[in-house]
Amino acid sequence: MGHVYSTNETPDNVVTVVVSRRVKSGCEVEFEKLSTAMSEAATKFQGHLGSNMFRPASTDDPEYRIVFKFRTPADLEKWQNSAERLAYLDNFEELLIEPAKTEVLSGMVTWFTLPGQNPVKPPPKYKMTLVSWLALYPAVSIIFLVFGDLLQPVPLLLRTMIITGFLMPLMSYILMPRFTRWFAFWLYPKKQQSRS
């Protein structure tokens, strides 16, 4: 069974942080080592849900994007104010062309992030709604097809909790990353990509 969210821990509480850093030429190896070490340090903090580093798409734009998630804003705040993080930040300064840019996302917008896109500029709501439905409809149908008979005797509230507890992590970590890539041509038209 998937993760069942408690009262204070819902998909809407999960926060995604996108840090953009433009690295000086020749400092890439040192930057990646330092960034990896910092990401490993973050894993020791409560609520850390994972991280990814996206390398520059081309040599013309030396911007790295580091994306990481925390379970709640309070968990994120503990990491951001930690002595460990502040020590790493001091070491980044001499490797960067300009100060880092940090963007914090929450809610459904975090489902619609792509490497090389500005994650803070989400697609229009109607597009996000339609793609979410395209992922959700078959997922719910399959759950009812496979587990419907087993769940039928379970009281309604408990049944709903079980289904949504399985469904939300499935959407967040498996279905939506794939659907976002598959529908990127529509979610992020090339004209929009060129302006990002």
C-alpha positions in Angstrom: 0.0 0.0 0.0 1.2 3.6 -0.7 1.9 6.2 1.9 -1.2 7.4 3.9 -1.0 11.1 4.7 -1.6 12.2 8.2 -3.5 15.4 9.1 -0.4 17.6 8.8 1.1 15.8 5.8 -0.9 16.0 2.6 0.2 16.3 -1.0 -0.6 20.0 -0.8 1.9 20.4 2.0 4.8 18.8 0.1 7.2 21.6 -1.1 9.5 21.4 -4.1 12.5 23.8 -4.1 14.3 24.6 -7.4 17.7 26.2 -7.0 19.3 27.7 -10.2 23.0 28.3 -10.2 25.1 29.6 -13.1 28.6 28.1 -12.7 31.9 29.6 -13.9 33.6 27.8 -16.7 36.2 25.3 -15.4 34.5 25.0 -12.0 31.9 22.4 -13.0 33.6 19.4 -11.4 34.1 21.2 -8.1 30.6 22.5 -8.2 29.0 19.1 -8.8 31.1 17.6 -6.0 30.0 20.3 -3.6 26.4 20.1 -4.8 26.3 16.3 -4.3 27.7 16.6 -0.8 25.1 19.2 0.1 22.3 17.0 -1.2 23.6 14.1 0.8 23.6 16.3 3.9 20.0 17.2 3.3 18.9 13.5 3.3 19.7 13.4 7.0 17.0 16.0 7.8 13.5 15.0 8.7 11.0 15.2 5.8 13.5 15.1 2.9 11.9 13.3 0.0 14.7 13.3 -2.6 16.7 15.5 -4.9 17.9 15.7 -8.5 20.6 17.7 -10.3 20.0 18.8 -13.9 23.1 19.8 -15.8 23.1 22.7 -18.3 21.3 21.9 -21.5 24.1 23.6 -23.5 27.5 25.3 -23.0 25.8 28.6 -23.9 23.8 28.6 -20.7 25.9 27.3 -17.8 22.9 27.0 -15.4 22.5 24.0 -13.2 19.1 23.3 -11.6 19.0 21.4 -8.3 15.4 20.2 -7.4 14.6 18.8 -4.0 11.5 18.0 -2.0 10.5 18.2 1.6 7.4 16.7 3.2 6.2 19.9 4.8 7.2 23.6 4.8 8.3 23.2 8.5 10.8 20.4 7.4 12.1 22.6 4.7 12.6 25.5 7.0 14.7 23.4 9.4 17.0 22.5 6.5 17.2 26.0 5.2 18.1 27.4 8.6 20.6 24.6 9.5 24.3 25.3 10.1 25.1 22.5 7.6 23.4 24.2 4.7 24.8 27.7 5.5 28.3 26.2 5.6 27.9 24.7 2.1 26.4 28.0 0.8 29.6 29.9 1.7 31.7 27.4 -0.4 29.5 28.0 -3.5 30.1 31.7 -3.8 33.4 31.6 -5.7 32.2 29.0 -8.2 29.2 31.1 -9.4 28.8 33.7 -12.0 25.9 35.3 -10.1 24.0 34.6 -6.9 21.8 31.5 -6.9 18.0 31.8 -7.5 15.7 29.8 -5.3 12.1 29.0 -6.2 9.7 27.2 -3.8 6.7 25.4 -5.2 3.8 23.6 -3.6 0.6 21.8 -4.6 -0.3 20.6 -8.0 2.2 22.9 -9.8 5.0 20.6 -8.6 3.7 17.9 -10.9 4.4 20.0 -13.9 8.2 20.5 -13.8 10.6 19.7 -16.6 14.4 20.0 -16.8 15.3 23.0 -18.9 12.0 24.7 -18.1 11.4 27.5 -15.6 9.5 25.4 -13.0 7.8 28.5 -11.5 6.0 29.3 -14.8 3.5 26.5 -14.9 1.2 25.7 -17.9 -2.3 27.1 -17.9 -4.6 25.6 -15.4 -6.9 24.0 -18.0 -3.9 22.1 -19.4 -2.7 21.0 -16.0 -6.3 19.9 -15.2 -6.7 17.9 -18.4 -3.3 16.1 -18.2 -3.9 15.3 -14.5 -7.3 13.8 -15.4 -5.7 11.8 -18.2 -3.4 10.3 -15.6 -5.9 10.0 -12.8 -8.8 8.4 -14.8 -7.0 5.2 -15.9 -5.2 4.9 -12.5 -8.5 5.0 -10.6 -10.2 2.6 -13.1 -7.4 0.1 -12.7 -7.5 0.3 -8.9 -11.2 -0.3 -8.8 -10.9 -3.1 -11.4 -8.1 -4.9 -9.5 -9.0 -4.2 -5.9 -12.7 -3.2 -6.1 -14.1 -6.6 -4.8 -11.5 -6.6 -1.9 -12.4 -3.1 -0.9 -16.1 -3.4 -1.1 -16.7 -4.6 2.5 -14.4 -1.9 3.9 -16.2 1.1 5.3 -16.4 4.1 2.9 -14.1 6.5 4.8 -11.4 3.9 5.3 -11.8 2.7 1.7 -11.3 6.2 0.5 -8.3 6.7 2.7 -6.7 3.5 1.4 -7.3 4.4 -2.3 -6.1 8.0 -2.0 -3.2 7.0 0.1 -2.0 4.7 -2.7 -3.1 7.0 -5.5 -1.4 10.3 -4.5 2.2 8.9 -4.3 1.5 7.0 -7.5 0.5 10.3 -9.2 3.3 12.4 -7.7 6.2 10.1 -8.3 5.3 7.8 -11.2 2.4 9.0 -13.3 2.7 12.8 -13.5 6.5 12.9 -14.2 5.8 10.6 -17.2 2.6 12.4 -18.4 4.4 15.8 -18.1 7.2 14.5 -20.4 4.7 12.9 -22.8 2.6 16.1 -23.1 5.5 18.5 -22.9 4.9 19.6 -26.5 1.4 20.8 -25.5 2.1 22.0 -21.9 5.2 23.9 -22.9 4.9 25.0 -26.6 8.2 25.9 -28.3 7.3 29.6 -28.3 6.9 29.5 -24.6 10.1 27.5 -24.1 12.1 30.0 -26.0 11.0 32.8 -23.6 11.7 30.8 -20.4 
